[in-house]
Amino acid sequence: MSETTDTGRLKRAIQQMPEDVARDLDGRGLRDAYDARPTCQRNDYLAWIGRAKRAPTREKRISQMLAELEAGDVYMKMAWGGDML
């Protein structure tokens, strides 16, 4: 799993990739898009998904992450580009 790349600079706990999220990324062909995001974004997505208290909320958050990765220029409903780091 790719969530451990460049983790030395993260101040928050490192999140492990849940199996269902990994399956969704691979199933939609978005693993490369996920891996291309900065470590902090990948970690934040997983923490945000993990904090959902109800299954419908969790599914909505996973769907949002997948849609943003598919769009390529959005992160947490904000404009984003790889050159904005």
Backbone hydrogen bonds, N-H to C=O, Kabsch-Sander energy under -0.5 kcal/mol:
donor,donor_aa,acceptor,acceptor_aa,energy
5,T,2,S,-1.5
7,T,4,T,-1.0
9,R,6,D,-0.7
10,L,7,T,-1.5
22,A,18,P,-2.2
23,R,19,E,-2.5
24,D,20,D,-2.2
25,L,21,V,-2.7
26,D,22,A,-2.5
27,G,23,R,-3.1
28,R,24,D,-1.9
29,G,26,D,-1.0
30,L,25,L,-3.0
31,R,25,L,-0.6
34,Y,30,L,-2.5
35,D,31,R,-3.0
36,A,32,D,-1.7
37,R,33,A,-0.6
37,R,34,Y,-1.3
41,Q,38,P,-0.5
42,R,38,P,-2.2
43,N,39,T,-2.7
44,D,40,C,-2.5
45,Y,41,Q,-2.7
46,L,42,R,-2.0
47,A,43,N,-2.4
48,W,44,D,-2.7
49,I,45,Y,-2.5
50,G,46,L,-2.3
51,R,47,A,-1.5
52,A,49,I,-1.2
58,R,54,R,-2.2
59,E,55,A,-2.7
60,K,56,P,-2.1
61,R,57,T,-2.3
62,I,58,R,-2.4
63,S,59,E,-2.5
64,Q,60,K,-2.2
65,M,61,R,-2.4
66,L,62,I,-2.6
67,A,63,S,-2.5
68,E,64,Q,-2.6
69,L,65,M,-2.5
70,E,66,L,-2.3
71,A,67,A,-2.4
72,G,68,E,-2.4
74,V,68,E,-0.7
75,Y,78,M,-2.6
78,M,75,Y,-1.3
80,W,73,D,-2.6
84,M,81,G,-2.8
85,L,82,G,-0.8
